[in-house]
Each structure stands twice: as structure tokens, then as C-alpha cells.
Amino acid sequence: MSAPATAAVGAGPVPVPRGRTGGVPSWVGGVVGVVVIVVVWWVASRTLFTASGAIPPPGAVVAKLVSGPTWAATLGNLSGTLLAAAEGYLIGNVVALVLAALVLLVPRLEQVVTQMAIVTYCLPLVAVGPILVIVAGRDAPAGASVALAALSVFFTTVVGALLGLRAAPRTTLDVVAAYGGTRFTQLRMVQLVAALPNLFAALKIAAPAAFLGAVLAEYLGSGGDKSLGRALIAAQSNSDAPQLWFLALVSGGVAGLAYALIGLVGRLVTPWSSGSDGRQP
């Protein structure tokens, strides 16, 4: 066998450039998917829903997306929703992290904390929302939005934090204990670092959940006059299907952006969990 043939046989698999699948850039699949969705959307609007107008043609929604006055009003409503969602996200996650840390320090609390998380997860937000709106009253118009956003993130963060805190290597914990470290020292120096990948995964999922929880509360009567939920109610009352679809796309876009931002922070803080071998593509 010739030398070139021997080298070819002994060589390893040819690496595929990152971002490509079978020689095709990965973004092509996303573009094709979007095109298919738009085509199906257009066909449905022109055939099945022509009379009712429940599904507007894509052009009507695009007109909203490029309208300056529409965006000005939407951004004014969106600011209040984002503030309530951020506050609920912060409160819910802080409470969840504190309780998860307490479980590590006092294991007897695990059953209580787990049951609390399960109860908040099982509560139907649509049923709890009106109660929170009444309890908050006019003195705290955004109170229900904050509370529902906090409830939306509590279970996810508690579970993610507990799984992450228990992922610390037993041998490392034993080394800290052998050098006189307390349980709090183990938590601070070992378990918190080991928990970061799982924790950021939970926080990433919780970000859109907090935003959508705040929107739901506003739709049920919270948030005052300037909120995304009230804008949805107004569009629904006026049977303005293009505006409803526009607001739905904005809500989905904001939720997706929140997910991506927390994911980016997680990759920056925990580069060791990205699965990269450190080589350039």
C-alpha cells in the first residue's frame, strides 16, 4: 500500500466545521422553518379563516411591526410589564436559592421546601391570579404581576439549585472537612461552584416564565392602565386580530430574548460547562 493511502487509512475522521451539519450551515434549517411557517400562515389566512379574520395575513402583522406609532405605544406598555417581571424574577429566585441553601445546611427542611415548591408548581395561575389582583388592590396595581412572576420561577429554581448543590464531588467535600471546614464552608467554596451550571440552566428557563406570568396577571386585571396585558385586552375587545398577533409576537420575542440573555450570562460565568474543548473552530 502506498504512503498516501496508508496515511488516509490511519487518519481520524474529518472534523466538521462548527455550525454546519452535513456541509450545510445550521442557520439554513432555521430559515427554511420560518419560511414554511409563514407560508402555512398565509394559506390559512386566505382559506380557512377568510370570513372570521381570526388569523390575519402576514402582511397585516408586518405592517404593525414596522409602524412607529404602534411600537411607541407598545414600548410604553412593555416597560411596566418588564419591571414587574424583573421584580418577581428577583424575589422568586432569591427565595428559592435561600431555601435550597437551607436544605443543604439543615437537611431536615428538605421535605418542607420540596412540598412548598410542588404546591407552587401545581397551583393554577389562572385561578390564583384574580385572587392576587383583589388582594393587591389599587394600592399596589402591579402587586399581582410581581407575585405571579415570582410563583412562576420558584419551582424551577428550587429544583435546579438543589440538583446543582448536590452535584459537588464527595471527595472534594471530604477534603474541606478534613482541613477543618464547616458545612457552610463546604457550601460556599465547593457546592456553590458545582451548582452554577444547573443553576443557570434553571434561571434560563425561569426568565421567560417570569415575563409570561406577569403578562398573565395583567391580562387578569393587574398592572394598571399601562401594561402589555391591558393592551392585549384592548385589542381583543376591538377584535383587532393583527394587533393581537403583533402583541403575541412581541411577547414571544421578549421571552425568547430573556432566555437567550440568561443563557449567555451562564456561558460566560461557567465556560467549563459549555462542552467546548477550548480549540478554535
Secondary structure, DSSP 8 states (H G I E B T S, - for coil): --HHHHHHHHS------TTEETTEEHHHHHHHHHHHHHHHHHHHHHTTTTTT-SS--HHHHHHHHT-HHHHHHHHHHHHHHHHHHHHHHHHHHHHHHHHHHHHHH-GGGHHHHHHHHHHHHHS-HHHHHHHHHHHHTTTSTTHHHHHHHHHHHHHHHHHHHHHHHTTS-HHHHHHHHHTT--HHHHIIIIIHHHHHHHHHHHHHHHHHHHHHHHHHHHHTT-S-SSSHHHHHHHHHHTT-HHHHHHHHHHHHHHHHHHHHHHHHHHHHH-GGGS---S---
